[in-house]
Amino acid sequence: MTIESNRVLGAVAACLIAVGVVSQVAGVVSYSLQLSAMDLALLSAASVLGILSFVGFILYLVAMHGFSKDYDENRIFDYVLYGFIIAIVVGIILAVVLISSVLSSMLSNFHVNNPPDPSQITSLVTKSVVPFLPAFGIAGLIYVVLNLLAFNLLADNSGVSLFRTGAKVLVAGAVLGVILELVSAVLFSVESISYGNVLVLSFPSVLVQDAAWALLAVAFLRMRPQPAQSQIPVSPGVS
């Protein structure tokens, strides 16, 4: 694939990933405001947008792999791939620990002869999940930092400095997310805020990262094919 086709793929991917923020907003609105009449519509919209965001991520991987070949710089794709693998591995480990924590809490708090009602289970799961949010945020931050390295290489090779700007904004959003998740976990632990407000506090981080992907989409569109090297004709030798 050429730089032209890869830049289009990259721009489309960045736009689809940015659209994914709407699915998060829809989910939070449905949960926080308890809009029962709109739950199905919001859930359907969030599901569709979530699928589009996943498609965007796949296109992003394809585009970055293409750029690594176009510029003969394998690290452009390697950083993205390593970041994804590390985030997945850390996420799985955290998920296993979280599930173990939830099951342990359920076994210690509930008894067979006195089964809990759904609200008690929801409350227990929520109390177990919120303290893990900063750890999941750090896993996401690792992925974003490695993407920053990939975008810096792409900026060096393409001459589009906007990649550096967009990547820095992306990292800033991820760092802000970790900070807000730490604050939310502390406030939730002392019962100062509800779980719905914990989700609302994540909005600033999500919006910053959404703006970053919009900048990156513009950066992809600013890329230009490498000029073909002119060949100097060689005069045939005179015998």
C-alpha positions as CSV (number, residue, x, y, z in Angstrom):
1,M,0.0,0.0,0.0
2,T,1.1,3.5,-0.8
3,I,1.5,6.5,1.6
4,E,-1.6,8.0,-0.1
5,S,-3.8,5.0,0.8
6,N,-2.3,4.6,4.3
7,R,-2.9,8.3,5.1
8,V,-6.6,7.9,4.1
9,L,-6.8,4.8,6.3
10,G,-5.2,6.6,9.1
11,A,-7.5,9.6,8.9
12,V,-10.6,7.4,8.7
13,A,-9.3,5.3,11.7
14,A,-8.7,8.4,13.8
15,C,-12.2,9.7,13.1
16,L,-13.8,6.4,14.0
17,I,-11.8,6.1,17.2
18,A,-12.8,9.7,18.1
19,V,-16.5,8.8,17.5
20,G,-16.1,6.1,20.1
21,V,-16.3,8.7,22.8
22,V,-20.0,9.2,22.0
23,S,-20.7,5.6,23.1
24,Q,-19.1,6.3,26.4
25,V,-21.1,9.4,26.9
26,A,-24.4,7.6,26.0
27,G,-23.6,4.8,28.5
28,V,-22.8,7.3,31.3
29,V,-26.0,9.4,30.6
30,S,-28.1,6.2,30.7
31,Y,-26.6,5.0,34.0
32,S,-26.3,8.4,35.8
33,L,-29.7,9.8,34.9
34,Q,-31.5,6.4,34.9
35,L,-33.3,7.2,31.7
36,S,-35.2,3.9,31.6
37,A,-37.4,4.9,28.6
38,M,-34.2,5.7,26.6
39,D,-32.1,2.8,27.8
40,L,-32.6,0.6,24.7
41,A,-32.0,3.5,22.3
42,L,-28.9,4.7,24.1
43,L,-27.6,1.1,24.5
44,S,-28.1,0.5,20.8
45,A,-26.4,3.7,19.7
46,A,-23.5,3.0,22.1
47,S,-23.1,-0.5,20.7
48,V,-23.0,0.7,17.1
49,L,-20.5,3.5,17.9
50,G,-18.4,1.1,19.9
51,I,-18.2,-1.3,16.9
52,L,-17.2,1.6,14.7
53,S,-14.5,2.5,17.2
54,F,-13.2,-1.0,17.1
55,V,-13.2,-1.0,13.3
56,G,-11.2,2.3,13.5
57,F,-8.6,0.6,15.7
58,I,-8.1,-2.2,13.2
59,L,-7.7,0.4,10.4
60,Y,-5.3,2.3,12.6
61,L,-3.1,-0.8,13.0
62,V,-3.2,-1.5,9.2
63,A,-2.2,2.1,8.5
64,M,0.7,2.2,11.0
65,H,1.9,-1.1,9.6
66,G,1.8,0.4,6.1
67,F,3.7,3.5,7.2
68,S,6.4,1.3,8.8
69,K,6.9,-0.2,5.3
70,D,6.6,3.0,3.4
71,Y,9.3,4.7,5.4
72,D,11.3,1.6,6.1
73,E,11.0,2.2,9.8
74,N,9.6,-0.9,11.6
75,R,9.5,0.9,15.0
76,I,6.5,2.9,13.8
77,F,4.3,-0.2,13.9
78,D,6.3,-2.1,16.6
79,Y,5.7,0.6,19.2
80,V,1.9,0.5,18.6
81,L,1.9,-3.3,18.6
82,Y,4.0,-3.6,21.8
83,G,1.8,-1.0,23.5
84,F,-1.3,-3.0,22.6
85,I,0.1,-6.3,23.8
86,I,1.3,-4.8,27.1
87,A,-2.0,-3.1,27.7
88,I,-3.9,-6.4,27.0
89,V,-1.6,-8.5,29.3
90,V,-1.8,-5.9,32.1
91,G,-5.6,-5.6,31.6
92,I,-6.1,-9.4,31.8
93,I,-4.0,-9.6,35.0
94,L,-6.0,-6.8,36.6
95,A,-9.3,-8.4,35.5
96,V,-8.3,-11.7,37.1
97,V,-7.4,-10.0,40.3
98,L,-10.6,-7.9,40.2
99,I,-12.8,-11.0,39.7
100,S,-11.1,-12.8,42.5
101,S,-11.6,-9.9,44.8
102,V,-15.3,-9.7,43.9
103,L,-15.8,-13.4,44.4
104,S,-13.9,-13.3,47.7
105,S,-16.1,-10.4,48.9
106,M,-19.3,-12.2,47.9
107,L,-18.3,-15.4,49.7
108,S,-17.4,-13.5,52.9
109,N,-20.5,-11.2,52.9
110,F,-23.3,-13.5,51.6
111,H,-24.5,-16.9,52.8
112,V,-26.3,-19.7,51.0
113,N,-29.2,-19.5,53.5
114,N,-29.5,-15.7,53.1
115,P,-29.1,-15.0,49.4
116,P,-28.5,-11.4,48.4
117,D,-30.8,-9.3,46.3
118,P,-29.6,-7.8,43.0
119,S,-29.0,-4.3,44.5
120,Q,-26.6,-5.8,47.1
121,I,-24.6,-7.6,44.4
122,T,-24.4,-4.4,42.3
123,S,-23.3,-2.4,45.3
124,L,-20.6,-5.0,46.1
125,V,-19.3,-5.2,42.6
126,T,-19.2,-1.4,42.3
127,K,-17.2,-1.1,45.5
128,S,-14.7,-3.6,44.2
129,V,-14.4,-2.1,40.7
130,V,-13.8,1.6,41.5
131,P,-10.4,1.1,43.4
132,F,-9.1,-0.7,40.3
133,L,-9.9,2.1,37.9
134,P,-6.6,3.9,38.3
135,A,-4.7,0.7,37.6
136,F,-6.6,0.2,34.4
137,G,-5.9,3.8,33.6
138,I,-2.2,3.2,34.0
139,A,-2.4,0.3,31.6
140,G,-4.0,2.6,29.1
141,L,-1.3,5.2,29.7
142,I,1.4,2.7,28.9
143,Y,-0.3,2.0,25.5
144,V,-0.6,5.8,24.8
145,V,3.0,6.5,25.6
146,L,4.2,3.9,23.2
147,N,1.9,5.4,20.6
148,L,3.5,8.7,21.3
149,L,6.9,7.2,20.3
150,A,5.3,5.8,17.1
151,F,3.8,9.2,16.2
152,N,7.1,11.0,16.8
153,L,8.8,8.6,14.3
154,L,5.9,9.2,11.9
155,A,6.4,13.0,12.3
156,D,10.1,12.7,11.7
157,N,9.6,10.7,8.5
158,S,6.6,12.5,7.1
159,G,7.5,16.0,8.0
160,V,4.1,16.6,9.6
161,S,4.8,18.0,13.1
162,L,1.1,17.9,14.0
163,F,1.6,14.2,14.8
164,R,3.7,15.3,17.8
165,T,1.1,17.7,18.9
166,G,-1.7,15.3,18.7
167,A,0.3,12.6,20.4
168,K,1.2,14.9,23.3
169,V,-2.5,15.8,23.7
170,L,-3.3,12.1,23.7
171,V,-0.8,11.5,26.5
172,A,-2.1,14.5,28.4
173,G,-5.6,13.1,28.3
174,A,-4.4,9.7,29.5
175,V,-2.5,11.3,32.4
176,L,-5.5,13.4,33.3
177,G,-7.6,10.2,33.2
178,V,-5.3,8.4,35.7
179,I,-5.4,11.5,38.0
180,L,-9.2,11.8,37.9
181,E,-9.6,8.0,38.5
182,L,-7.4,8.3,41.6
183,V,-9.5,11.2,42.9
184,S,-12.7,9.3,42.1
185,A,-11.5,6.2,43.9
186,V,-10.6,8.2,47.0
187,L,-13.9,10.1,47.0
188,F,-15.9,7.0,46.4
189,S,-14.1,5.1,49.2
190,V,-15.2,7.8,51.7
191,E,-18.7,7.8,50.2
192,S,-18.5,11.4,49.0
193,I,-19.7,10.5,45.4
194,S,-21.8,7.9,43.7
195,Y,-20.6,5.5,41.0
196,G,-22.5,7.6,38.4
197,N,-20.5,10.6,39.4
198,V,-17.3,8.6,39.2
199,L,-18.2,8.0,35.5
200,V,-19.0,11.7,35.0
201,L,-15.6,12.7,36.4
202,S,-14.0,10.8,33.5
203,F,-15.5,13.1,30.9
204,P,-12.6,15.6,30.8
205,S,-10.1,12.9,30.1
206,V,-12.2,11.3,27.4
207,L,-12.9,14.7,25.7
208,V,-9.2,15.6,25.7
209,Q,-8.3,12.3,24.1
210,D,-11.1,12.7,21.6
211,A,-9.7,16.1,20.6
212,A,-6.3,14.4,20.2
213,W,-7.6,11.9,17.8
214,A,-9.3,14.7,15.8
215,L,-5.8,16.4,15.6
216,L,-4.3,13.1,14.5
217,A,-6.9,12.7,11.8
218,V,-5.9,16.2,10.4
219,A,-2.2,15.2,10.6
220,F,-2.9,12.1,8.5
221,L,-4.6,14.2,5.9
222,R,-1.6,16.6,5.7
223,M,0.7,13.8,4.7
224,R,2.1,13.9,1.2
225,P,3.7,11.2,-0.9
226,Q,7.4,11.2,-1.0
227,P,8.7,12.9,-4.1
228,A,10.1,10.5,-6.7
229,Q,13.8,10.8,-7.0
230,S,14.8,12.2,-10.4
231,Q,17.2,10.0,-12.3
232,I,20.1,11.7,-14.1
233,P,20.5,10.2,-17.6
234,V,23.8,8.7,-18.1
235,S,25.4,9.4,-21.5
236,P,26.6,6.3,-23.3
237,G,30.4,5.9,-23.3
238,V,32.2,6.7,-26.5
239,S,34.5,4.0,-27.7
